[in-house]
Amino acid sequence: MSKDKFPVTPAIRMLRKEKVEFTPYLYEYEERGGTAVSSRALGVDEHLMIKTLIMEDENKNPLVVLMHGDLEVSTKSLARFLGVKSISPCSPDIAAKHSGYLVGGTSPFGTRKTMPVYMEETILDLPQIYINGGKRGFLVSIDPRELVRVLKPTLVRVGIS
């Protein structure tokens, strides 16, 4: 498989710079399809799909949350953990401004703005994860410990079914 078939995004440049081993995957992106579409396209359990969510506190300070594809973020639990009044998802325009990526193609790697990263700690229990490579319809699989090494996230337990 030739490398030039896959997009070279800021995320891919960062993964290469950090010497992270990854396998790229392309799939047919569907608007508002989320991780259900990507897991079905790749034939992988949705729990292994990691969502990259750009959120903000009540003072509009942005942050990144990494969550299993089949779980939601308890924004109340996250706000309590962070000692802030509230946490809410950014609008797609604001999320793109902070991350440099379109919603649906947001990667935690190579973001435009450096933001604190919070990761559901059970992601580390997985042998392999699938995370956005910085473009809609483009994922990479990596060892979740590489997320910790490269992004140095704060581990949290804020996932809800």
Number of C-alpha atoms within 10 A of each C-alpha: 5 5 8 7 9 15 15 13 16 19 22 22 13 15 20 12 9 12 11 16 12 17 10 18 18 18 15 11 17 12 10 10 10 16 22 16 18 26 18 12 15 14 9 14 16 21 19 21 26 26 26 24 23 26 20 20 19 12 10 12 11 23 22 25 24 25 27 25 21 18 16 13 20 16 18 15 17 22 18 13 12 12 9 13 12 16 23 18 18 18 13 13 12 17 22 18 14 19 25 19 24 16 22 23 20 26 32 25 23 21 20 14 12 14 16 14 20 22 25 20 17 14 22 17 9 12 11 15 23 30 29 26 29 28 21 20 18 23 26 20 19 19 17 19 17 17 21 15 11 14 17 14 18 13 17 17 16 21 20 13 7
